[in-house]
Amino acid sequence: MYRTLRICSNSGAYEALPEPPRRLDLERARHSLESEGIAVVDARVMLIAALEVEVTISQNGRLLFKTRDPAAAARAFERLRGLLGLEGPGVEGSAPGRGRAPG
């Protein structure tokens, strides 16, 4: 379950971490994204997807949204949740289905 979308320590991106930790099936994720016309680079241990913002999807479930815009990160997070079937109510502190990054 993804509960938080928070700014990274270098303030250059937002990240979402699963709680409890979980592994993602990257091959399945790649097929889901590509079937929606999303460009994906498969680096074997991670995927890089071209959504509204570039997103790195790691095997350990970490999602890294390369933007400083909390609204863009929240939109990309919600889109990924739908496309990949990720569990959780959305971003912590937000209404169901309406991602909102802290800021």
C-alpha positions in Angstrom: 0.0 0.0 0.0 1.4 3.4 -1.0 0.7 5.9 1.7 3.1 8.8 1.1 4.3 10.9 -1.8 7.1 13.0 -0.4 9.8 15.3 -1.7 13.3 13.6 -1.9 16.1 14.9 0.2 17.7 16.7 -2.7 14.4 18.5 -3.4 14.6 17.6 -7.1 12.0 14.9 -7.2 9.1 13.2 -5.3 9.1 9.6 -4.2 6.4 7.1 -3.2 7.4 4.1 -1.1 5.2 1.0 -0.5 4.3 0.1 3.1 5.0 -2.7 3.7 7.8 -3.1 1.2 6.9 -5.1 -1.8 8.5 -6.3 -5.1 7.0 -5.2 -8.4 6.8 -7.4 -11.4 8.6 -5.1 -13.8 7.8 -7.2 -16.9 4.1 -7.0 -16.2 4.4 -3.3 -15.4 6.2 -2.6 -18.7 3.5 -4.5 -20.7 0.8 -2.5 -18.9 2.4 0.8 -19.6 3.3 0.0 -23.2 -0.2 -1.2 -23.9 -1.4 2.3 -23.0 1.1 3.9 -25.4 3.6 5.0 -22.7 7.2 4.9 -23.7 9.2 2.7 -21.3 13.0 2.1 -21.0 13.6 -1.3 -19.4 16.8 -1.3 -17.5 16.2 -4.8 -16.0 16.2 -3.7 -12.4 14.0 -0.6 -13.0 11.8 0.9 -15.6 11.8 4.5 -16.7 8.4 5.6 -18.0 7.5 8.8 -19.9 4.3 10.0 -18.2 3.5 13.7 -17.7 6.8 13.6 -15.8 9.6 10.9 -16.0 9.0 8.2 -13.5 11.5 5.5 -12.3 9.9 2.3 -11.1 12.2 0.1 -9.1 11.9 -3.6 -8.4 11.5 -2.8 -4.7 8.4 -0.8 -5.4 9.9 2.7 -5.1 8.5 5.2 -7.5 10.6 8.3 -8.3 8.8 11.2 -10.0 11.3 13.6 -11.6 9.7 16.9 -11.0 9.6 19.7 -8.4 5.9 20.3 -9.0 3.9 18.4 -6.3 0.7 18.5 -8.4 2.4 16.9 -11.4 3.9 14.2 -9.2 0.5 13.5 -7.6 -1.2 13.2 -11.1 1.5 10.9 -12.3 1.2 8.8 -9.1 -2.5 8.5 -9.5 -2.1 7.5 -13.1 0.4 4.8 -12.2 -1.8 3.5 -9.5 -4.5 2.9 -12.0 -2.3 1.5 -14.7 -0.4 -0.8 -12.5 -3.1 -1.7 -10.0 -1.1 -0.4 -7.1 -2.9 -0.7 -3.8 -3.7 2.2 -1.5 -5.9 5.1 -1.0 -3.6 7.6 -2.7 -1.3 10.2 -1.3 -1.4 10.5 2.4 -3.7 13.3 3.5 -5.8 13.3 0.3 -9.3 12.3 -0.5 -9.8 9.0 -2.2 -8.9 9.2 -5.9 -7.6 12.7 -5.6 -3.8 12.7 -5.2 -2.3 15.7 -3.5 1.3 16.0 -2.6 2.4 17.8 0.5 3.8 21.2 -0.1 
